[in-house]
Amino acid sequence: MVLEALATNAPSPAFAWISSSIGRDVAFFGGEDRDLALWRERFPQLPTLGAYGMGELLPTQEHSHLLRYSKVYTVFSAWNGVNQQESEEQSNAFNEPLTQIKE
């Protein structure tokens, strides 16, 4: 999973930004934001900011995408001393879907 890769392979994050579709608020999950609950379970001490919107931008190496009904997690860290190959490998690990939540 991407959350596990981030928790174990990335340098200590400074903070995170979550862009979430307004369609994935607490009403979507029946009263609890389960996406956010998964995030807080994995990163309980990480300062996290975010906003709900009508679309989420996902930048990739090729081009950016406008997503709907999704969440985009952006983690900000200092990457001092990381060589280019390690950086690309870690970046590619985070281009997978976050987690599928099943009822």
Biopython code that builds the backbone (N, CA, C, O; Angstrom):
import numpy as np
from Bio.PDB.StructureBuilder import StructureBuilder

atoms = [
    (1, "MET", "N", (0.826, -1.184, 0.000)),
    (1, "MET", "CA", (0.000, 0.000, 0.000)),
    (1, "MET", "C", (0.870, 1.247, 0.000)),
    (1, "MET", "O", (2.000, 1.236, 0.488)),
    (2, "VAL", "N", (0.338, 2.290, -0.540)),
    (2, "VAL", "CA", (1.080, 3.545, -0.622)),
    (2, "VAL", "C", (1.315, 4.132, 0.764)),
    (2, "VAL", "O", (2.404, 4.642, 1.030)),
    (3, "LEU", "N", (0.335, 4.076, 1.645)),
    (3, "LEU", "CA", (0.522, 4.625, 2.993)),
    (3, "LEU", "C", (1.662, 3.913, 3.714)),
    (3, "LEU", "O", (2.456, 4.551, 4.405)),
    (4, "GLU", "N", (1.743, 2.596, 3.557)),
    (4, "GLU", "CA", (2.830, 1.853, 4.202)),
    (4, "GLU", "C", (4.180, 2.240, 3.615)),
    (4, "GLU", "O", (5.157, 2.391, 4.349)),
    (5, "ALA", "N", (4.242, 2.401, 2.293)),
    (5, "ALA", "CA", (5.499, 2.808, 1.654)),
    (5, "ALA", "C", (5.923, 4.182, 2.136)),
    (5, "ALA", "O", (7.104, 4.412, 2.399)),
    (6, "LEU", "N", (4.988, 5.082, 2.253)),
    (6, "LEU", "CA", (5.294, 6.430, 2.720)),
    (6, "LEU", "C", (5.777, 6.401, 4.162)),
    (6, "LEU", "O", (6.731, 7.094, 4.516)),
    (7, "ALA", "N", (5.128, 5.610, 4.985)),
    (7, "ALA", "CA", (5.489, 5.553, 6.404)),
    (7, "ALA", "C", (6.864, 4.941, 6.628)),
    (7, "ALA", "O", (7.546, 5.303, 7.587)),
    (8, "THR", "N", (7.288, 4.015, 5.759)),
    (8, "THR", "CA", (8.541, 3.310, 5.997)),
    (8, "THR", "C", (9.704, 3.766, 5.127)),
    (8, "THR", "O", (10.854, 3.615, 5.538)),
    (9, "ASN", "N", (9.453, 4.319, 3.938)),
    (9, "ASN", "CA", (10.526, 4.606, 2.990)),
    (9, "ASN", "C", (10.871, 6.078, 2.830)),
    (9, "ASN", "O", (11.970, 6.398, 2.377)),
    (10, "ALA", "N", (9.995, 6.958, 3.178)),
    (10, "ALA", "CA", (10.223, 8.380, 2.932)),
    (10, "ALA", "C", (10.895, 9.023, 4.140)),
    (10, "ALA", "O", (10.768, 8.534, 5.263)),
    (11, "PRO", "N", (11.612, 10.125, 3.904)),
    (11, "PRO", "CA", (12.154, 10.863, 5.044)),
    (11, "PRO", "C", (11.013, 11.421, 5.892)),
    (11, "PRO", "O", (9.867, 11.464, 5.444)),
    (12, "SER", "N", (11.318, 11.837, 7.086)),
    (12, "SER", "CA", (10.282, 12.362, 7.977)),
    (12, "SER", "C", (9.565, 13.535, 7.322)),
    (12, "SER", "O", (10.197, 14.532, 6.975)),
    (13, "PRO", "N", (8.254, 13.422, 7.152)),
    (13, "PRO", "CA", (7.515, 14.523, 6.542)),
    (13, "PRO", "C", (7.363, 15.691, 7.507)),
    (13, "PRO", "O", (7.277, 15.504, 8.721)),
    (14, "ALA", "N", (7.330, 16.897, 6.950)),
    (14, "ALA", "CA", (7.138, 18.101, 7.753)),
    (14, "ALA", "C", (5.654, 18.367, 7.976)),
    (14, "ALA", "O", (5.236, 18.711, 9.082)),
    (15, "PHE", "N", (4.858, 18.205, 6.915)),
    (15, "PHE", "CA", (3.410, 18.370, 7.002)),
    (15, "PHE", "C", (2.784, 17.785, 5.749)),
    (15, "PHE", "O", (3.487, 17.405, 4.812)),
    (16, "ALA", "N", (1.458, 17.713, 5.735)),
    (16, "ALA", "CA", (0.740, 17.173, 4.579)),
    (16, "ALA", "C", (-0.413, 18.097, 4.213)),
    (16, "ALA", "O", (-0.932, 18.839, 5.046)),
    (17, "TRP", "N", (-0.797, 18.030, 2.942)),
    (17, "TRP", "CA", (-1.965, 18.744, 2.423)),
    (17, "TRP", "C", (-2.872, 17.705, 1.778)),
    (17, "TRP", "O", (-2.416, 16.887, 0.979)),
    (18, "ILE", "N", (-4.159, 17.738, 2.126)),
    (18, "ILE", "CA", (-5.128, 16.820, 1.541)),
    (18, "ILE", "C", (-6.160, 17.633, 0.773)),
    (18, "ILE", "O", (-6.824, 18.503, 1.336)),
    (19, "SER", "N", (-6.287, 17.343, -0.518)),
    (19, "SER", "CA", (-7.338, 17.928, -1.353)),
    (19, "SER", "C", (-8.394, 16.852, -1.534)),
    (19, "SER", "O", (-8.112, 15.779, -2.069)),
    (20, "SER", "N", (-9.601, 17.136, -1.092)),
    (20, "SER", "CA", (-10.650, 16.131, -1.111)),
    (20, "SER", "C", (-11.871, 16.635, -1.859)),
    (20, "SER", "O", (-12.222, 17.813, -1.789)),
    (21, "SER", "N", (-12.506, 15.727, -2.571)),
    (21, "SER", "CA", (-13.760, 16.059, -3.236)),
    (21, "SER", "C", (-14.840, 16.301, -2.186)),
    (21, "SER", "O", (-14.913, 15.602, -1.176)),
    (22, "ILE", "N", (-15.665, 17.291, -2.440)),
    (22, "ILE", "CA", (-16.793, 17.564, -1.542)),
    (22, "ILE", "C", (-17.718, 16.342, -1.481)),
    (22, "ILE", "O", (-18.461, 16.159, -0.517)),
    (23, "GLY", "N", (-17.659, 15.511, -2.529)),
    (23, "GLY", "CA", (-18.459, 14.291, -2.568)),
    (23, "GLY", "C", (-17.920, 13.180, -1.680)),
    (23, "GLY", "O", (-18.562, 12.137, -1.548)),
    (24, "ARG", "N", (-16.750, 13.379, -1.065)),
    (24, "ARG", "CA", (-16.168, 12.375, -0.165)),
    (24, "ARG", "C", (-16.086, 12.909, 1.264)),
    (24, "ARG", "O", (-15.175, 12.565, 2.017)),
    (25, "ASP", "N", (-17.047, 13.751, 1.624)),
    (25, "ASP", "CA", (-17.055, 14.271, 2.993)),
    (25, "ASP", "C", (-17.679, 13.230, 3.926)),
    (25, "ASP", "O", (-17.880, 12.081, 3.533)),
    (26, "VAL", "N", (-17.979, 13.631, 5.142)),
    (26, "VAL", "CA", (-18.490, 12.673, 6.129)),
    (26, "VAL", "C", (-19.811, 12.036, 5.704)),
    (26, "VAL", "O", (-20.093, 10.902, 6.091)),
    (27, "ALA", "N", (-20.623, 12.736, 4.918)),
    (27, "ALA", "CA", (-21.891, 12.167, 4.467)),
    (27, "ALA", "C", (-21.663, 10.958, 3.550)),
    (27, "ALA", "O", (-22.460, 10.020, 3.547)),
    (28, "PHE", "N", (-20.588, 10.983, 2.785)),
    (28, "PHE", "CA", (-20.261, 9.876, 1.880)),
    (28, "PHE", "C", (-20.031, 8.584, 2.654)),
    (28, "PHE", "O", (-20.397, 7.504, 2.191)),
    (29, "PHE", "N", (-19.432, 8.694, 3.820)),
    (29, "PHE", "CA", (-19.102, 7.524, 4.629)),
    (29, "PHE", "C", (-20.104, 7.286, 5.755)),
    (29, "PHE", "O", (-19.852, 6.457, 6.629)),
    (30, "GLY", "N", (-21.215, 7.982, 5.753)),
    (30, "GLY", "CA", (-22.225, 7.768, 6.775)),
    (30, "GLY", "C", (-21.892, 8.367, 8.125)),
    (30, "GLY", "O", (-22.244, 7.793, 9.156)),
    (31, "GLY", "N", (-21.216, 9.516, 8.143)),
    (31, "GLY", "CA", (-20.964, 10.214, 9.393)),
    (31, "GLY", "C", (-19.520, 10.314, 9.822)),
    (31, "GLY", "O", (-19.208, 11.078, 10.736)),
    (32, "GLU", "N", (-18.620, 9.563, 9.188)),
    (32, "GLU", "CA", (-17.198, 9.617, 9.551)),
    (32, "GLU", "C", (-16.371, 9.661, 8.269)),
    (32, "GLU", "O", (-16.632, 8.901, 7.336)),
    (33, "ASP", "N", (-15.394, 10.531, 8.219)),
    (33, "ASP", "CA", (-14.485, 10.598, 7.071)),
    (33, "ASP", "C", (-13.476, 9.463, 7.214)),
    (33, "ASP", "O", (-12.443, 9.628, 7.863)),
    (34, "ARG", "N", (-13.769, 8.324, 6.615)),
    (34, "ARG", "CA", (-12.922, 7.138, 6.783)),
    (34, "ARG", "C", (-11.577, 7.291, 6.088)),
    (34, "ARG", "O", (-10.588, 6.707, 6.529)),
    (35, "ASP", "N", (-11.521, 8.071, 5.001)),
    (35, "ASP", "CA", (-10.225, 8.355, 4.373)),
    (35, "ASP", "C", (-9.306, 9.055, 5.370)),
    (35, "ASP", "O", (-8.147, 8.675, 5.539)),
    (36, "LEU", "N", (-9.836, 10.071, 6.021)),
    (36, "LEU", "CA", (-9.051, 10.828, 6.991)),
    (36, "LEU", "C", (-8.696, 9.968, 8.206)),
    (36, "LEU", "O", (-7.607, 10.100, 8.765)),
    (37, "ALA", "N", (-9.604, 9.098, 8.610)),
    (37, "ALA", "CA", (-9.323, 8.204, 9.739)),
    (37, "ALA", "C", (-8.136, 7.289, 9.426)),
    (37, "ALA", "O", (-7.289, 7.060, 10.290)),
    (38, "LEU", "N", (-8.067, 6.764, 8.196)),
    (38, "LEU", "CA", (-6.916, 5.940, 7.794)),
    (38, "LEU", "C", (-5.630, 6.749, 7.834)),
    (38, "LEU", "O", (-4.596, 6.266, 8.295)),
    (39, "TRP", "N", (-5.700, 7.976, 7.352)),
    (39, "TRP", "CA", (-4.526, 8.857, 7.346)),
    (39, "TRP", "C", (-4.052, 9.119, 8.776)),
    (39, "TRP", "O", (-2.863, 8.995, 9.069)),
    (40, "ARG", "N", (-4.972, 9.478, 9.659)),
    (40, "ARG", "CA", (-4.608, 9.784, 11.055)),
    (40, "ARG", "C", (-4.088, 8.555, 11.793)),
    (40, "ARG", "O", (-3.241, 8.669, 12.679)),
    (41, "GLU", "N", (-4.594, 7.385, 11.426)),
    (41, "GLU", "CA", (-4.100, 6.148, 12.039)),
    (41, "GLU", "C", (-2.632, 5.933, 11.686)),
    (41, "GLU", "O", (-1.837, 5.535, 12.538)),
    (42, "ARG", "N", (-2.276, 6.192, 10.443)),
    (42, "ARG", "CA", (-0.908, 5.965, 9.979)),
    (42, "ARG", "C", (0.036, 7.097, 10.381)),
    (42, "ARG", "O", (1.206, 6.846, 10.671)),
    (43, "PHE", "N", (-0.454, 8.340, 10.404)),
    (43, "PHE", "CA", (0.372, 9.515, 10.703)),
    (43, "PHE", "C", (-0.285, 10.371, 11.793)),
    (43, "PHE", "O", (-0.701, 11.496, 11.517)),
    (44, "PRO", "N", (-0.385, 9.860, 13.019)),
    (44, "PRO", "CA", (-1.121, 10.581, 14.061)),
    (44, "PRO", "C", (-0.500, 11.913, 14.471)),
    (44, "PRO", "O", (-1.226, 12.805, 14.909)),
    (45, "GLN", "N", (0.803, 12.078, 14.346)),
    (45, "GLN", "CA", (1.465, 13.306, 14.793)),
    (45, "GLN", "C", (1.763, 14.282, 13.656)),
    (45, "GLN", "O", (2.269, 15.375, 13.912)),
    (46, "LEU", "N", (1.464, 13.919, 12.416)),
    (46, "LEU", "CA", (1.807, 14.759, 11.271)),
    (46, "LEU", "C", (0.814, 15.912, 11.130)),
    (46, "LEU", "O", (-0.384, 15.670, 10.981)),
    (47, "PRO", "N", (1.288, 17.161, 11.174)),
    (47, "PRO", "CA", (0.384, 18.288, 10.928)),
    (47, "PRO", "C", (-0.208, 18.169, 9.521)),
    (47, "PRO", "O", (0.517, 18.002, 8.540)),
    (48, "THR", "N", (-1.523, 18.257, 9.443)),
    (48, "THR", "CA", (-2.209, 18.059, 8.168)),
    (48, "THR", "C", (-3.210, 19.178, 7.937)),
    (48, "THR", "O", (-4.030, 19.492, 8.800)),
    (49, "LEU", "N", (-3.125, 19.768, 6.760)),
    (49, "LEU", "CA", (-4.065, 20.789, 6.311)),
    (49, "LEU", "C", (-4.854, 20.212, 5.154)),
    (49, "LEU", "O", (-4.434, 19.230, 4.542)),
    (50, "GLY", "N", (-5.995, 20.815, 4.847)),
    (50, "GLY", "CA", (-6.748, 20.318, 3.708)),
    (50, "GLY", "C", (-7.962, 21.160, 3.411)),
    (50, "GLY", "O", (-8.303, 22.089, 4.142)),
    (51, "ALA", "N", (-8.606, 20.807, 2.313)),
    (51, "ALA", "CA", (-9.809, 21.517, 1.889)),
    (51, "ALA", "C", (-10.652, 20.599, 1.017)),
    (51, "ALA", "O", (-10.136, 19.715, 0.334)),
    (52, "TYR", "N", (-11.957, 20.825, 1.056)),
    (52, "TYR", "CA", (-12.873, 20.148, 0.150)),
    (52, "TYR", "C", (-13.074, 21.036, -1.063)),
    (52, "TYR", "O", (-13.105, 22.261, -0.944)),
    (53, "GLY", "N", (-13.210, 20.425, -2.227)),
    (53, "GLY", "CA", (-13.419, 21.190, -3.448)),
    (53, "GLY", "C", (-14.227, 20.391, -4.460)),
    (53, "GLY", "O", (-14.652, 19.267, -4.192)),
    (54, "MET", "N", (-14.431, 20.992, -5.627)),
    (54, "MET", "CA", (-15.205, 20.366, -6.698)),
    (54, "MET", "C", (-14.332, 19.536, -7.638)),
    (54, "MET", "O", (-14.851, 18.886, -8.545)),
    (55, "GLY", "N", (-13.033, 19.550, -7.435)),
    (55, "GLY", "CA", (-12.105, 18.771, -8.249)),
    (55, "GLY", "C", (-10.742, 18.811, -7.585)),
    (55, "GLY", "O", (-10.433, 19.746, -6.846)),
    (56, "GLU", "N", (-9.928, 17.801, -7.846)),
    (56, "GLU", "CA", (-8.620, 17.707, -7.227)),
    (56, "GLU", "C", (-7.566, 17.610, -8.326)),
    (56, "GLU", "O", (-7.730, 16.864, -9.291)),
    (57, "LEU", "N", (-6.483, 18.371, -8.171)),
    (57, "LEU", "CA", (-5.395, 18.338, -9.142)),
    (57, "LEU", "C", (-4.353, 17.326, -8.696)),
    (57, "LEU", "O", (-3.911, 17.342, -7.547)),
    (58, "LEU", "N", (-3.965, 16.449, -9.607)),
    (58, "LEU", "CA", (-2.937, 15.452, -9.340)),
    (58, "LEU", "C", (-1.804, 15.656, -10.330)),
    (58, "LEU", "O", (-1.934, 15.286, -11.497)),
    (59, "PRO", "N", (-0.689, 16.242, -9.885)),
    (59, "PRO", "CA", (0.445, 16.404, -10.803)),
    (59, "PRO", "C", (1.214, 15.091, -10.936)),
    (59, "PRO", "O", (1.448, 14.400, -9.944)),
    (60, "THR", "N", (1.600, 14.754, -12.147)),
    (60, "THR", "CA", (2.466, 13.606, -12.398)),
    (60, "THR", "C", (3.630, 14.075, -13.258)),
    (60, "THR", "O", (3.677, 15.235, -13.668)),
    (61, "GLN", "N", (4.557, 13.185, -13.527)),
    (61, "GLN", "CA", (5.704, 13.576, -14.340)),
    (61, "GLN", "C", (5.284, 13.898, -15.770)),
    (61, "GLN", "O", (5.897, 14.755, -16.406)),
    (62, "GLU", "N", (4.261, 13.236, -16.288)),
    (62, "GLU", "CA", (3.825, 13.470, -17.659)),
    (62, "GLU", "C", (2.987, 14.741, -17.783)),
    (62, "GLU", "O", (3.286, 15.610, -18.603)),
    (63, "HIS", "N", (1.939, 14.846, -16.968)),
    (63, "HIS", "CA", (1.064, 16.015, -16.978)),
    (63, "HIS", "C", (0.157, 15.955, -15.747)),
    (63, "HIS", "O", (0.173, 14.975, -15.003)),
    (64, "SER", "N", (-0.617, 16.989, -15.546)),
    (64, "SER", "CA", (-1.521, 17.041, -14.394)),
    (64, "SER", "C", (-2.893, 16.503, -14.788)),
    (64, "SER", "O", (-3.283, 16.539, -15.955)),
    (65, "HIS", "N", (-3.607, 16.008, -13.793)),
    (65, "HIS", "CA", (-4.939, 15.453, -14.012)),
    (65, "HIS", "C", (-5.929, 16.179, -13.111)),
    (65, "HIS", "O", (-5.598, 16.538, -11.981)),
    (66, "LEU", "N", (-7.135, 16.394, -13.606)),
    (66, "LEU", "CA", (-8.230, 16.896, -12.791)),
    (66, "LEU", "C", (-9.082, 15.694, -12.416)),
    (66, "LEU", "O", (-9.669, 15.044, -13.281)),
    (67, "LEU", "N", (-9.147, 15.405, -11.135)),
    (67, "LEU", "CA", (-9.878, 14.241, -10.644)),
    (67, "LEU", "C", (-11.199, 14.665, -10.028)),
    (67, "LEU", "O", (-11.360, 15.812, -9.611)),
    (68, "ARG", "N", (-12.129, 13.750, -9.975)),
    (68, "ARG", "CA", (-13.412, 13.969, -9.310)),
    (68, "ARG", "C", (-13.641, 12.847, -8.306)),
    (68, "ARG", "O", (-13.201, 11.718, -8.523)),
    (69, "TYR", "N", (-14.324, 13.150, -7.215)),
    (69, "TYR", "CA", (-14.666, 12.174, -6.181)),
    (69, "TYR", "C", (-13.436, 11.405, -5.697)),
    (69, "TYR", "O", (-13.450, 10.178, -5.608)),
    (70, "SER", "N", (-12.388, 12.139, -5.392)),
    (70, "SER", "CA", (-11.145, 11.513, -4.953)),
    (70, "SER", "C", (-10.507, 12.347, -3.851)),
    (70, "SER", "O", (-11.001, 13.414, -3.489)),
    (71, "LYS", "N", (-9.413, 11.842, -3.334)),
    (71, "LYS", "CA", (-8.579, 12.586, -2.392)),
    (71, "LYS", "C", (-7.160, 12.527, -2.912)),
    (71, "LYS", "O", (-6.701, 11.481, -3.371)),
    (72, "VAL", "N", (-6.462, 13.654, -2.839)),
    (72, "VAL", "CA", (-5.056, 13.715, -3.217)),
    (72, "VAL", "C", (-4.276, 14.111, -1.976)),
    (72, "VAL", "O", (-4.522, 15.162, -1.385)),
    (73, "TYR", "N", (-3.328, 13.259, -1.583)),
    (73, "TYR", "CA", (-2.490, 13.495, -0.413)),
    (73, "TYR", "C", (-1.135, 13.993, -0.894)),
    (73, "TYR", "O", (-0.487, 13.339, -1.711)),
    (74, "THR", "N", (-0.708, 15.132, -0.398)),
    (74, "THR", "CA", (0.597, 15.688, -0.744)),
    (74, "THR", "C", (1.402, 15.820, 0.537)),
    (74, "THR", "O", (0.987, 16.497, 1.478)),
    (75, "VAL", "N", (2.562, 15.165, 0.567)),
    (75, "VAL", "CA", (3.417, 15.176, 1.748)),
    (75, "VAL", "C", (4.644, 16.017, 1.442)),
    (75, "VAL", "O", (5.300, 15.827, 0.418)),
    (76, "PHE", "N", (4.946, 16.943, 2.330)),
    (76, "PHE", "CA", (6.082, 17.842, 2.155)),
    (76, "PHE", "C", (7.201, 17.416, 3.097)),
    (76, "PHE", "O", (7.020, 17.363, 4.314)),
    (77, "SER", "N", (8.358, 17.115, 2.517)),
    (77, "SER", "CA", (9.529, 16.675, 3.272)),
    (77, "SER", "C", (10.771, 17.340, 2.718)),
    (77, "SER", "O", (10.774, 17.842, 1.594)),
    (78, "ALA", "N", (11.826, 17.339, 3.514)),
    (78, "ALA", "CA", (13.137, 17.771, 3.027)),
    (78, "ALA", "C", (13.807, 16.554, 2.413)),
    (78, "ALA", "O", (13.905, 15.511, 3.060)),
    (79, "TRP", "N", (14.266, 16.667, 1.186)),
    (79, "TRP", "CA", (14.883, 15.541, 0.488)),
    (79, "TRP", "C", (16.385, 15.733, 0.371)),
    (79, "TRP", "O", (16.967, 15.319, -0.632)),
    (80, "ASN", "N", (17.027, 16.334, 1.338)),
    (80, "ASN", "CA", (18.472, 16.567, 1.302)),
    (80, "ASN", "C", (19.221, 15.243, 1.267)),
    (80, "ASN", "O", (18.924, 14.332, 2.039)),
    (81, "GLY", "N", (20.201, 15.141, 0.362)),
    (81, "GLY", "CA", (21.054, 13.969, 0.308)),
    (81, "GLY", "C", (20.468, 12.778, -0.412)),
    (81, "GLY", "O", (21.111, 11.729, -0.459)),
    (82, "VAL", "N", (19.280, 12.888, -0.973)),
    (82, "VAL", "CA", (18.678, 11.774, -1.694)),
    (82, "VAL", "C", (19.133, 11.842, -3.141)),
    (82, "VAL", "O", (18.983, 12.874, -3.796)),
    (83, "ASN", "N", (19.693, 10.740, -3.645)),
    (83, "ASN", "CA", (20.141, 10.776, -5.033)),
    (83, "ASN", "C", (18.956, 10.665, -5.988)),
    (83, "ASN", "O", (17.853, 10.306, -5.576)),
    (84, "GLN", "N", (19.183, 10.969, -7.251)),
    (84, "GLN", "CA", (18.108, 11.034, -8.241)),
    (84, "GLN", "C", (17.377, 9.703, -8.383)),
    (84, "GLN", "O", (16.149, 9.687, -8.464)),
    (85, "GLN", "N", (18.105, 8.584, -8.415)),
    (85, "GLN", "CA", (17.471, 7.283, -8.584)),
    (85, "GLN", "C", (16.565, 6.960, -7.398)),
    (85, "GLN", "O", (15.434, 6.513, -7.594)),
    (86, "GLU", "N", (17.041, 7.178, -6.175)),
    (86, "GLU", "CA", (16.215, 6.931, -4.993)),
    (86, "GLU", "C", (14.977, 7.810, -5.021)),
    (86, "GLU", "O", (13.879, 7.350, -4.704)),
    (87, "SER", "N", (15.145, 9.066, -5.396)),
    (87, "SER", "CA", (14.027, 9.995, -5.450)),
    (87, "SER", "C", (12.972, 9.521, -6.442)),
    (87, "SER", "O", (11.779, 9.560, -6.140)),
    (88, "GLU", "N", (13.397, 9.073, -7.628)),
    (88, "GLU", "CA", (12.459, 8.590, -8.641)),
    (88, "GLU", "C", (11.760, 7.317, -8.184)),
    (88, "GLU", "O", (10.558, 7.165, -8.405)),
    (89, "GLU", "N", (12.487, 6.397, -7.551)),
    (89, "GLU", "CA", (11.883, 5.164, -7.060)),
    (89, "GLU", "C", (10.820, 5.461, -6.007)),
    (89, "GLU", "O", (9.735, 4.882, -6.039)),
    (90, "GLN", "N", (11.129, 6.359, -5.079)),
    (90, "GLN", "CA", (10.162, 6.712, -4.047)),
    (90, "GLN", "C", (8.976, 7.441, -4.654)),
    (90, "GLN", "O", (7.838, 7.206, -4.247)),
    (91, "SER", "N", (9.216, 8.316, -5.614)),
    (91, "SER", "CA", (8.137, 9.041, -6.270)),
    (91, "SER", "C", (7.214, 8.078, -6.996)),
    (91, "SER", "O", (5.994, 8.220, -6.916)),
    (92, "ASN", "N", (7.772, 7.098, -7.704)),
    (92, "ASN", "CA", (6.961, 6.126, -8.432)),
    (92, "ASN", "C", (6.120, 5.283, -7.485)),
    (92, "ASN", "O", (5.015, 4.880, -7.849)),
    (93, "ALA", "N", (6.607, 5.008, -6.290)),
    (93, "ALA", "CA", (5.852, 4.217, -5.318)),
    (93, "ALA", "C", (4.580, 4.929, -4.889)),
    (93, "ALA", "O", (3.620, 4.279, -4.476)),
    (94, "PHE", "N", (4.556, 6.251, -4.980)),
    (94, "PHE", "CA", (3.401, 7.012, -4.527)),
    (94, "PHE", "C", (2.436, 7.348, -5.650)),
    (94, "PHE", "O", (1.484, 8.094, -5.422)),
    (95, "ASN", "N", (2.643, 6.826, -6.858)),
    (95, "ASN", "CA", (1.740, 7.084, -7.972)),
    (95, "ASN", "C", (0.677, 6.003, -8.098)),
    (95, "ASN", "O", (0.001, 5.923, -9.123)),
    (96, "GLU", "N", (0.517, 5.177, -7.081)),
    (96, "GLU", "CA", (-0.499, 4.141, -7.067)),
    (96, "GLU", "C", (-1.709, 4.650, -6.283)),
    (96, "GLU", "O", (-1.580, 5.573, -5.479)),
    (97, "PRO", "N", (-2.884, 4.056, -6.509)),
    (97, "PRO", "CA", (-4.052, 4.463, -5.716)),
    (97, "PRO", "C", (-3.787, 4.264, -4.232)),
    (97, "PRO", "O", (-3.105, 3.313, -3.848)),
    (98, "LEU", "N", (-4.310, 5.134, -3.405)),
    (98, "LEU", "CA", (-4.034, 5.116, -1.972)),
    (98, "LEU", "C", (-4.559, 3.847, -1.313)),
    (98, "LEU", "O", (-3.766, 3.002, -0.899)),
    (99, "THR", "N", (-5.837, 3.699, -1.209)),
    (99, "THR", "CA", (-6.439, 2.558, -0.535)),
    (99, "THR", "C", (-7.874, 2.431, -1.020)),
    (99, "THR", "O", (-8.561, 3.432, -1.225)),
    (100, "GLN", "N", (-8.304, 1.239, -1.194)),
    (100, "GLN", "CA", (-9.703, 1.004, -1.517)),
    (100, "GLN", "C", (-10.430, 0.716, -0.209)),
    (100, "GLN", "O", (-10.033, -0.177, 0.540)),
    (101, "ILE", "N", (-11.477, 1.457, 0.065)),
    (101, "ILE", "CA", (-12.270, 1.239, 1.275)),
    (101, "ILE", "C", (-13.507, 0.460, 0.877)),
    (101, "ILE", "O", (-14.272, 0.883, 0.010)),
    (102, "LYS", "N", (-13.696, -0.676, 1.518)),
    (102, "LYS", "CA", (-14.832, -1.531, 1.193)),
    (102, "LYS", "C", (-15.822, -1.490, 2.337)),
    (102, "LYS", "O", (-15.449, -1.468, 3.510)),
    (103, "GLU", "N", (-17.062, -1.482, 1.977)),
    (103, "GLU", "CA", (-18.128, -1.490, 2.978)),
    (103, "GLU", "C", (-18.264, -2.874, 3.558)),
    (103, "GLU", "O", (-19.110, -3.100, 4.424)),
]
sb = StructureBuilder()
sb.init_structure("model")
sb.init_model(0)
sb.init_chain("A")
sb.init_seg("    ")
for serial, (resi, resn, name, xyz) in enumerate(atoms, 1):
    if name == "N":
        sb.init_residue(resn, " ", resi, " ")
    sb.init_atom(name, np.array(xyz, "f"), 0.0, 1.0, " ", f" {name:<3s}", serial, name[0])
structure = sb.get_structure()
